[in-house]
Amino acid sequence: MRKRLLGQYASGVIYETGNGIMSAPLEDLVIGKSLGFYGNWDANVIEELMEIIHENDVIYILGVCRT
């Protein structure tokens, strides 16, 4: 439905969240829904991480990219 609404060339949605600007693919209905309706995803987990991450730490974000 999102592809029909946004057009065949749309590939994702940009969200302005409490954690900054984030994007999610059109097919993602779980995280995208949370970002769109609540403005966050796993905010409590992020808060816990912020307590153990220091300013000079290096953080790697790993995920799957499907094309």
Rosetta constraint file for C-alpha pairs under 8 A:
AtomPair CA 1 CA 5 HARMONIC 6.16 0.50
AtomPair CA 2 CA 6 HARMONIC 5.85 0.50
AtomPair CA 2 CA 7 HARMONIC 7.89 0.50
AtomPair CA 2 CA 26 HARMONIC 6.47 0.50
AtomPair CA 3 CA 7 HARMONIC 5.25 0.50
AtomPair CA 3 CA 8 HARMONIC 5.70 0.50
AtomPair CA 3 CA 10 HARMONIC 6.64 0.50
AtomPair CA 3 CA 26 HARMONIC 7.10 0.50
AtomPair CA 4 CA 8 HARMONIC 6.82 0.50
AtomPair CA 6 CA 10 HARMONIC 6.03 0.50
AtomPair CA 10 CA 26 HARMONIC 7.75 0.50
AtomPair CA 11 CA 25 HARMONIC 5.90 0.50
AtomPair CA 11 CA 26 HARMONIC 5.88 0.50
AtomPair CA 12 CA 23 HARMONIC 6.54 0.50
AtomPair CA 12 CA 24 HARMONIC 5.42 0.50
AtomPair CA 12 CA 25 HARMONIC 4.04 0.50
AtomPair CA 12 CA 26 HARMONIC 4.75 0.50
AtomPair CA 13 CA 23 HARMONIC 5.47 0.50
AtomPair CA 13 CA 24 HARMONIC 5.50 0.50
AtomPair CA 13 CA 25 HARMONIC 6.31 0.50
AtomPair CA 13 CA 26 HARMONIC 6.42 0.50
AtomPair CA 13 CA 32 HARMONIC 7.92 0.50
AtomPair CA 14 CA 21 HARMONIC 6.88 0.50
AtomPair CA 14 CA 22 HARMONIC 5.72 0.50
AtomPair CA 14 CA 23 HARMONIC 4.33 0.50
AtomPair CA 14 CA 24 HARMONIC 6.72 0.50
AtomPair CA 15 CA 21 HARMONIC 5.65 0.50
AtomPair CA 15 CA 22 HARMONIC 5.20 0.50
AtomPair CA 15 CA 23 HARMONIC 5.94 0.50
AtomPair CA 15 CA 35 HARMONIC 6.47 0.50
AtomPair CA 15 CA 36 HARMONIC 6.53 0.50
AtomPair CA 15 CA 39 HARMONIC 7.67 0.50
AtomPair CA 16 CA 20 HARMONIC 5.98 0.50
AtomPair CA 16 CA 21 HARMONIC 4.55 0.50
AtomPair CA 16 CA 22 HARMONIC 6.46 0.50
AtomPair CA 16 CA 39 HARMONIC 7.07 0.50
AtomPair CA 17 CA 21 HARMONIC 5.86 0.50
AtomPair CA 17 CA 22 HARMONIC 7.00 0.50
AtomPair CA 17 CA 35 HARMONIC 6.71 0.50
AtomPair CA 17 CA 39 HARMONIC 4.59 0.50
AtomPair CA 17 CA 40 HARMONIC 5.69 0.50
AtomPair CA 18 CA 39 HARMONIC 6.12 0.50
AtomPair CA 18 CA 40 HARMONIC 6.23 0.50
AtomPair CA 19 CA 40 HARMONIC 7.02 0.50
AtomPair CA 24 CA 28 HARMONIC 6.52 0.50
AtomPair CA 24 CA 31 HARMONIC 7.61 0.50
AtomPair CA 24 CA 32 HARMONIC 5.94 0.50
AtomPair CA 25 CA 32 HARMONIC 7.85 0.50
AtomPair CA 28 CA 32 HARMONIC 5.74 0.50
AtomPair CA 29 CA 33 HARMONIC 5.53 0.50
AtomPair CA 30 CA 34 HARMONIC 6.46 0.50
AtomPair CA 31 CA 35 HARMONIC 6.15 0.50
AtomPair CA 31 CA 41 HARMONIC 6.38 0.50
AtomPair CA 32 CA 36 HARMONIC 5.98 0.50
AtomPair CA 33 CA 37 HARMONIC 5.92 0.50
AtomPair CA 33 CA 38 HARMONIC 7.91 0.50
AtomPair CA 34 CA 38 HARMONIC 5.27 0.50
AtomPair CA 34 CA 39 HARMONIC 6.58 0.50
AtomPair CA 34 CA 40 HARMONIC 6.14 0.50
AtomPair CA 34 CA 41 HARMONIC 5.92 0.50
AtomPair CA 35 CA 39 HARMONIC 4.46 0.50
AtomPair CA 35 CA 40 HARMONIC 4.79 0.50
AtomPair CA 35 CA 41 HARMONIC 6.03 0.50
AtomPair CA 36 CA 40 HARMONIC 7.95 0.50
AtomPair CA 42 CA 46 HARMONIC 6.53 0.50
AtomPair CA 43 CA 47 HARMONIC 6.22 0.50
AtomPair CA 44 CA 48 HARMONIC 6.36 0.50
AtomPair CA 45 CA 49 HARMONIC 6.26 0.50
AtomPair CA 46 CA 50 HARMONIC 6.14 0.50
AtomPair CA 47 CA 51 HARMONIC 6.70 0.50
AtomPair CA 48 CA 52 HARMONIC 7.14 0.50
AtomPair CA 49 CA 53 HARMONIC 6.02 0.50
AtomPair CA 50 CA 54 HARMONIC 7.73 0.50
AtomPair CA 53 CA 57 HARMONIC 6.47 0.50
